């Protein structure tokens, strides 16, 4: 049974950006993850050992979020690679990384990058 696990609204304070000021001052970021995996065994057994552990997935994402990068594309790709390494049973991952209130010279709620593999 194919399943979709979504982890929504993950908020981080990190130091990503092309400009030195962004990497010194930092900014708020939001991350959304959509992970496709086989949920057959977990649905039948009700046992966390048979499931993709959401806490572990969050920890993988958080660890990658704390590694400073110039581009959101780089952050998202690292997250995807790390999730595949942690969970070989994954069939597809989508990651969206949003920088809140980016310093682009105007009132902008967020800029985002979404990558899938």
Buried (B, 14 or more C-beta within 10 A) or exposed (E): EEBEBEBEEBEBEBBBBEEEEBBEEBBEBBBBBBBBBBBEEBEEEEEEEEBBBBEEBBEBBBEBBEEBBEEBEBBBBBBBBBBBEBBEEBEBBBBBBBBBEBEEEEEEEEEBBBBEE
